[in-house]
Amino acid sequence: MNMLIYLIPIALFMGGLGLFGFLWSLKNGQYDDLEGASWRILDDEDEKMPRP
């Protein structure tokens, strides 16, 4: 039972970090273009890759 004194604040802190990370990603526009990546992978570019 004494272990709950440590585990509950740690769990709340980790949940707060997750929430902060999610809100930060929303603010920075990570979810603005959800379909763009799926269309970009199908784009057939005719550019030749430069050789090193």
N, C-alpha and C positions, 0 to 999 in steps of 0.2 A: 504494500500500500504506500510505502514511503517513496517508491519509484515514480508514482504518479505526480509527485511534487515536481519532478524534473521533466517527465515526459510531456505533460500537458503544455507548459510554456514553450518547450522545444517544438511541439507540433503546431502551436499557434504561430510561432515565429516563422516556421517553414511555410505555413499556409499564407502568411502575410507576404513573404518573399515571392511566392508564386503569383499572388494577386498583383503585387507591384510589377512583376515582370510582364504579366498579361496586359495591365493597363499601360505600361511603357510601350509595349509593342503596338497597341492600338493607337497611341499618340503619334508614333513614328510611321504610321501608314503601312504596317506589315500586311494588313488584310484588305487593302484597297482594291487590288486587282487580282481576284481569285482565279479568273479564267485566262488571264494573259499567259501564264506559264504553260498551261496545257496547249495553247495555240502556238506558242513559240517553239515548242518541241517538234511540232509538225511542220514548221516552216522549212521549206527546202531552199536553202541559200545556195546560189551557184558560185559563190566566192571560193576561190582556191586558197587553201591554207599556205601561207608563205613557208618555204623551207628554211631551216636554220643554216 
